[in-house]
Amino acid sequence: MKVYKVKVNGKVYEVELESVSEKSGNVAPEKEAPKAVEAQKTVETPKASGQGLTIKAPMQGTILNVKFEVGAAVKKGQTVVILEAMKLENEIVAPVDGVIKQVLVSKGQAVNNQQPLVVIG
């Protein structure tokens, strides 16, 4: 475990983090406005079912947009669904290349944490 100090809106918080895996990436400059967190970073590895790979909601929220229809080809990293949670838009991205086999949600629908959203085959 590592302990970090984080400053949010001028208030300092002490947080304790456990490293699960190391990843290199870009860190946003301090003065840049925060962007919606890519939900893919928080999604557990999708489970493969008999029909394909099921992408689940990483948190409770409302579906703002479904970007693809059944039968559409998607590439790894493409936004499949936009989920609003706590007034932030979270992009749910395809973890693999494939074809949309099922769309299990629709625009405006409220979803629960870990609820299946899309199946990619």
VOPAGU-2260 file (C-alpha; in pm, 1 decimal, decimal comma):
REM VOPAGU-2260
SITE   aa  ch    i         X         Y         Z
SITE  MET   A    0       0,0       0,0       0,0
SITE  LYS   A    1     113,7     352,0     -76,3
SITE  VAL   A    2     -15,4     666,0      91,9
SITE  TYR   A    3     -65,9     977,1    -120,3
SITE  LYS   A    4    -183,4    1329,3     -49,0
SITE  VAL   A    5    -438,6    1456,9    -299,6
SITE  LYS   A    6    -551,7    1818,8    -327,4
SITE  VAL   A    7    -913,3    1862,1    -442,8
SITE  ASN   A    8   -1065,5    2211,6    -464,4
SITE  GLY   A    9    -801,7    2342,1    -226,3
SITE  LYS   A   10    -858,0    2077,1      39,5
SITE  VAL   A   11    -588,8    1813,1     101,8
SITE  TYR   A   12    -693,5    1448,5     143,8
SITE  GLU   A   13    -474,7    1154,9     239,7
SITE  VAL   A   14    -550,8     839,2      40,5
SITE  GLU   A   15    -411,9     489,3      60,1
SITE  LEU   A   16    -376,1     295,9    -268,0
SITE  GLU   A   17    -284,4     -61,1    -344,4
SITE  SER   A   18    -114,8    -126,4    -677,9
SITE  VAL   A   19    -285,2    -405,4    -871,9
SITE  SER   A   20     -90,0    -351,8   -1194,7
SITE  GLU   A   21     143,7     -87,5   -1329,7
SITE  LYS   A   22      38,8     110,4   -1638,2
SITE  SER   A   23     209,2     399,4   -1806,2
SITE  GLY   A   24     -10,0     681,4   -1922,9
SITE  ASN   A   25     -50,4    1054,0   -1960,8
SITE  VAL   A   26    -115,3    1271,6   -1660,1
SITE  ALA   A   27    -329,7    1579,5   -1722,4
SITE  PRO   A   28    -170,2    1914,6   -1640,7
SITE  GLU   A   29    -277,6    2052,4   -1302,8
SITE  LYS   A   30    -468,7    2353,9   -1441,1
SITE  GLU   A   31    -657,2    2164,8   -1712,1
SITE  ALA   A   32   -1030,6    2114,0   -1649,4
SITE  PRO   A   33   -1111,9    1758,0   -1542,2
SITE  LYS   A   34   -1266,7    1536,6   -1807,0
SITE  ALA   A   35   -1505,3    1248,9   -1758,2
SITE  VAL   A   36   -1322,0     939,3   -1647,1
SITE  GLU   A   37   -1313,0     666,0   -1905,3
SITE  ALA   A   38   -1521,5     398,6   -1749,5
SITE  GLN   A   39   -1318,0     129,2   -1913,4
SITE  LYS   A   40   -1044,4     193,5   -1659,1
SITE  THR   A   41   -1280,5      94,8   -1379,4
SITE  VAL   A   42   -1458,6    -194,1   -1550,0
SITE  GLU   A   43   -1362,8    -541,6   -1438,0
SITE  THR   A   44   -1240,2    -762,8   -1717,9
SITE  PRO   A   45   -1557,7    -850,7   -1910,2
SITE  LYS   A   46   -1662,3   -1212,7   -1883,1
SITE  ALA   A   47   -1698,3   -1421,0   -2195,1
SITE  SER   A   48   -2033,1   -1596,1   -2219,1
SITE  GLY   A   49   -2136,4   -1857,4   -2473,3
SITE  GLN   A   50   -2254,3   -1579,0   -2703,0
SITE  GLY   A   51   -1962,1   -1338,7   -2663,3
SITE  LEU   A   52   -1806,3   -1085,0   -2430,0
SITE  THR   A   53   -2047,5    -902,9   -2196,9
SITE  ILE   A   54   -1967,9    -542,2   -2110,9
SITE  LYS   A   55   -2114,8    -442,6   -1774,0
SITE  ALA   A   56   -2188,7    -103,2   -1620,0
SITE  PRO   A   57   -1903,3       1,4   -1391,2
SITE  MET   A   58   -2144,6     202,5   -1176,2
SITE  GLN   A   59   -2510,0     295,6   -1134,2
SITE  GLY   A   60   -2631,4     564,6   -1374,1
SITE  THR   A   61   -2839,0     658,8   -1675,5
SITE  ILE   A   62   -2766,4     564,4   -2036,7
SITE  LEU   A   63   -2717,3     885,7   -2237,5
SITE  ASN   A   64   -2637,6     723,4   -2570,2
SITE  VAL   A   65   -2587,1     383,6   -2733,1
SITE  LYS   A   66   -2339,2     435,4   -3018,8
SITE  PHE   A   67   -2387,3     107,4   -3210,8
SITE  GLU   A   68   -2668,7    -123,1   -3318,5
SITE  VAL   A   69   -2672,8    -502,3   -3335,3
SITE  GLY   A   70   -2450,8    -625,7   -3618,3
SITE  ALA   A   71   -2216,5    -326,2   -3617,6
SITE  ALA   A   72   -1841,6    -389,6   -3616,1
SITE  VAL   A   73   -1644,1    -224,5   -3334,9
SITE  LYS   A   74   -1272,9    -183,0   -3272,0
SITE  LYS   A   75   -1101,4    -213,4   -2935,3
SITE  GLY   A   76   -1121,9     123,2   -2755,8
SITE  GLN   A   77   -1424,9     257,5   -2946,2
SITE  THR   A   78   -1699,4     410,3   -2731,1
SITE  VAL   A   79   -1999,4     178,0   -2725,4
SITE  VAL   A   80   -2220,2     338,7   -2458,1
SITE  ILE   A   81   -2217,1     670,7   -2273,3
SITE  LEU   A   82   -2324,0     637,9   -1910,4
SITE  GLU   A   83   -2404,7     939,4   -1692,8
SITE  ALA   A   84   -2323,9     897,4   -1325,5
SITE  MET   A   85   -2302,9    1180,0   -1072,9
SITE  LYS   A   86   -2331,2    1439,5   -1352,8
SITE  LEU   A   87   -2028,8    1298,2   -1536,3
SITE  GLU   A   88   -2039,0    1135,0   -1877,3
SITE  ASN   A   89   -1848,8     805,9   -1872,1
SITE  GLU   A   90   -1750,4     642,6   -2198,7
SITE  ILE   A   91   -1787,7     265,5   -2191,4
SITE  VAL   A   92   -1546,0     131,9   -2453,1
SITE  ALA   A   93   -1510,9    -197,3   -2636,8
SITE  PRO   A   94   -1238,0    -409,3   -2474,2
SITE  VAL   A   95   -1187,2    -612,5   -2794,4
SITE  ASP   A   96   -1251,7    -596,3   -3169,3
SITE  GLY   A   97   -1575,6    -765,0   -3268,1
SITE  VAL   A   98   -1936,8    -737,7   -3373,6
SITE  ILE   A   99   -2221,2    -618,3   -3152,3
SITE  LYS   A  100   -2430,8    -930,2   -3081,5
SITE  GLN   A  101   -2678,5    -777,0   -2833,6
SITE  VAL   A  102   -2762,9    -431,0   -2702,3
SITE  LEU   A  103   -2925,6    -482,1   -2362,4
SITE  VAL   A  104   -2999,2    -116,0   -2276,8
SITE  SER   A  105   -3156,8     186,3   -2440,4
SITE  LYS   A  106   -3115,9     563,5   -2424,0
SITE  GLY   A  107   -3259,5     709,5   -2102,3
SITE  GLN   A  108   -3261,6     377,2   -1917,4
SITE  ALA   A  109   -3139,6     367,3   -1556,4
SITE  VAL   A  110   -2886,6      90,4   -1493,1
SITE  ASN   A  111   -2737,2     -65,1   -1181,5
SITE  ASN   A  112   -2374,4    -138,3   -1103,9
SITE  GLN   A  113   -2251,6    -446,2   -1298,9
SITE  GLN   A  114   -2569,2    -462,6   -1510,4
SITE  PRO   A  115   -2493,8    -606,6   -1858,7
SITE  LEU   A  116   -2500,3    -338,6   -2129,4
SITE  VAL   A  117   -2371,3    -489,0   -2454,2
SITE  VAL   A  118   -2251,9    -828,6   -2581,6
SITE  ILE   A  119   -1965,6    -831,7   -2832,8
SITE  GLY   A  120   -1890,5   -1147,1   -3029,8
